């Protein structure tokens, strides 16, 4: 008797969440309009079980042959549009860029970005355009970028000297790490006037 109650208490929350998501998905299909074709997925995991993690590009290419250059696949509960044609990509990213430039609302990002009101995580809107204009004028103007030239030169020469020392001692050089440290040092010096820690 006690085992049955324990199992019921364990299964009940998952069942409620599953039914809620299923109901929400059915209602959103009615209001969203027509979606591109794509393979049928399972309710909670979508098409994740079909994805070849070793070669996802091959799997997506095979799907494009079957469903066309624009298709819908689901990563869990999150739908994703896959474009596999240069012509369709140009239509989506250049011709219709304003209609497709929104970002999905994510609770974590909204928490850390003042409800999506910063330049990095806000969707395309009047606020974003104003923030971008201010950034271009005050942060990315020719005068401002030129003022960071000594910082860039100093850090690039420092990186080159570190690489020379490592190569003389036959030490392996990790270029990704060197580029990361260079970017970290330049950004920290430009933004805060201090050097970032390279760890």
Rosetta blueprint (number, residue, H / E / L):
1 X L
2 X H
3 X H
4 X H
5 X H
6 X H
7 X H
8 X H
9 X H
10 X H
11 X H
12 X H
13 X H
14 X H
15 X H
16 X H
17 X H
18 X H
19 X H
20 X H
21 X H
22 X H
23 X H
24 X H
25 X H
26 X H
27 X H
28 X H
29 X H
30 X H
31 X H
32 X H
33 X L
34 X L
35 X L
36 X L
37 X L
38 X L
39 X L
40 X L
41 X L
42 X E
43 X L
44 X L
45 X L
46 X E
47 X L
48 X L
49 X L
50 X L
51 X L
52 X L
53 X L
54 X L
55 X L
56 X H
57 X H
58 X H
59 X H
60 X H
61 X H
62 X H
63 X H
64 X H
65 X H
66 X H
67 X H
68 X L
69 X L
70 X E
71 X E
72 X E
73 X E
74 X E
75 X E
76 X L
77 X L
78 X E
79 X E
80 X E
81 X E
82 X E
83 X E
84 X L
85 X L
86 X H
87 X H
88 X H
89 X H
90 X H
91 X H
92 X H
93 X H
94 X H
95 X H
96 X L
97 X L
98 X L
99 X L
100 X L
101 X L
102 X L
103 X L
104 X L
105 X L
106 X L
107 X H
108 X H
109 X H
110 X H
111 X H
112 X H
113 X L
114 X L
115 X L
116 X L
117 X L
118 X L
119 X L
120 X L
121 X L
122 X L
123 X L
124 X L
125 X L
126 X H
127 X H
128 X H
129 X H
130 X H
131 X H
132 X H
133 X H
134 X H
135 X H
136 X H
137 X H
138 X H
139 X L
140 X L
141 X L
142 X H
143 X H
144 X H
145 X H
146 X H
147 X H
148 X L
149 X H
150 X H
151 X H
152 X H
153 X H
154 X H
155 X H
156 X H
157 X H
158 X H
159 X H
160 X H
161 X H
162 X H
163 X H
164 X H
165 X H
166 X H
167 X H
168 X H
169 X L
170 X L
171 X L
172 X L
173 X L
174 X L
175 X H
176 X H
177 X H
178 X H
179 X H
180 X H
181 X H
182 X H
183 X H
184 X H
185 X H
186 X H
187 X H
188 X H
189 X H
190 X H
191 X H
192 X H
193 X L
194 X L
195 X L
196 X L
197 X L
198 X L
199 X L
